[in-house]
Amino acid sequence: EEIDDADLPGTVHRVTYRSQSPTGGDVAVSGLVAVPDAPPPPGGHPVLAWAHGTTGVGDDCAPSRLGVRALPLLEQHLEAGYVVAATDYEGLGTPGIHPYLVAESEGRSVLDAVRAARELFGSDVAGSRFVVVGHSQGGHAALATAQHASGWAPELELVGTAALAPVTDLENIIPAMFESTLGLALGIYVAAGWPAAHPELDPSDLLTPAGMELLDDAREACVFEMESLLAGEDLDSLRVRPPAELPAWAARIDHNTIKAARVEGPVLIAQGGQDAIVPRPFVDVTVGQLCVAGRSVRYLSHAVADHSTIVGASMPAVHRWFERLLAGDGTRDDCPQR
């Protein structure tokens, strides 16, 4: 389905494509694909895969339902010559619940969106070389894509991965989710979504009966509505214990934490100094792990950017970094000398 927007230097299409859940079943995933008006170079346009931040776990929270508004800086991406593939992720806008922050699900959704763009518009339009950029939850998804790329989509060539304010240090972030109103909203998304990918998990291990009643709301309420529903609630009346204290949940936290040694290719991380949602110390942990694993890491810090504004603040540098990688040029490595 083409979305009409005459002001863009390209066309935008709402798509549905096939992927596979972590439990092995085929799933339908929705998203958007944008194609530049400019003629493709030999081998096709590079593909820019966009991985969005937290919206919720219900179908109404699927970004593609917003049309072009779901794609930040889309005009700049098209002018730079990218085909843009933007997944909604498994379970957002399609049957089933979204497995929020499940790395394998996110990575497959992103990679299969790139495949869908090539299948729909041809490999002469959308080439096999691609980059991925994601924000917040999408930063986790972008790095999950880099972790699964060669195993899941060996016909594609991942050139570089950019993660903006990424939710990656799950071993520290998920326990912290249960300590604030917004955090508990996200924690309830984890409780609602993880059993879809990991059937051995029971959300009642984490939530009181009153908290369990909120699971039905979580399956429909998008993130800001969910935060409003929890405003004024006594958090202790909703939570039982942090997931890290429960062996089955702790094992899956480890499973869905990005494994630096498995991340493929160069990585750019951008973080805002005013980010109160994913504070810099959490991101520093991920950067340190990537450096220890021998990855090439460009680490951008924007002192005045917060969790939302980091996207606009960092994207010009992200574009320049991608351009150098696609041209085969070297890039700066901010890891200490090894």
Sequence and secondary structure as in RCSB ss.txt:
>XXXX:A:sequence
EEIDDADLPGTVHRVTYRSQSPTGGDVAVSGLVAVPDAPPPPGGHPVLAWAHGTTGVGDDCAPSRLGVRALPLLE
QHLEAGYVVAATDYEGLGTPGIHPYLVAESEGRSVLDAVRAARELFGSDVAGSRFVVVGHSQGGHAALATAQHAS
GWAPELELVGTAALAPVTDLENIIPAMFESTLGLALGIYVAAGWPAAHPELDPSDLLTPAGMELLDDAREACVFE
MESLLAGEDLDSLRVRPPAELPAWAARIDHNTIKAARVEGPVLIAQGGQDAIVPRPFVDVTVGQLCVAGRSVRYL
SHAVADHSTIVGASMPAVHRWFERLLAGDGTRDDCPQR
>XXXX:A:secstr
 EE  TTSSEEEEEEEEEEE TTS EEEEEEEEEEESS   TT EEEEEEE     SSGGG GGGGGGGGSTTHH
HHHHTT EEEEE  TTSSSSS   TT HHHHHHHHHHHHHHHHHHH TTTEEEEEEEEEETHHHHHHHHHHHHHH
HH TTSEEEEEEEES    HHHHHHHHTTSHHHHHHHHHHHHHHHHH TT  GGGTB HHHHHHHHHHTT  HHH
HHHHHTT  GGGTB S GGGSHHHHHHHHHHS  GGG  S EEEEEETT SSS HHHHHHHHHHHHHTT  EEEE
EETT  TTTHHHHHHHHHHHHHHHHHTT      S   
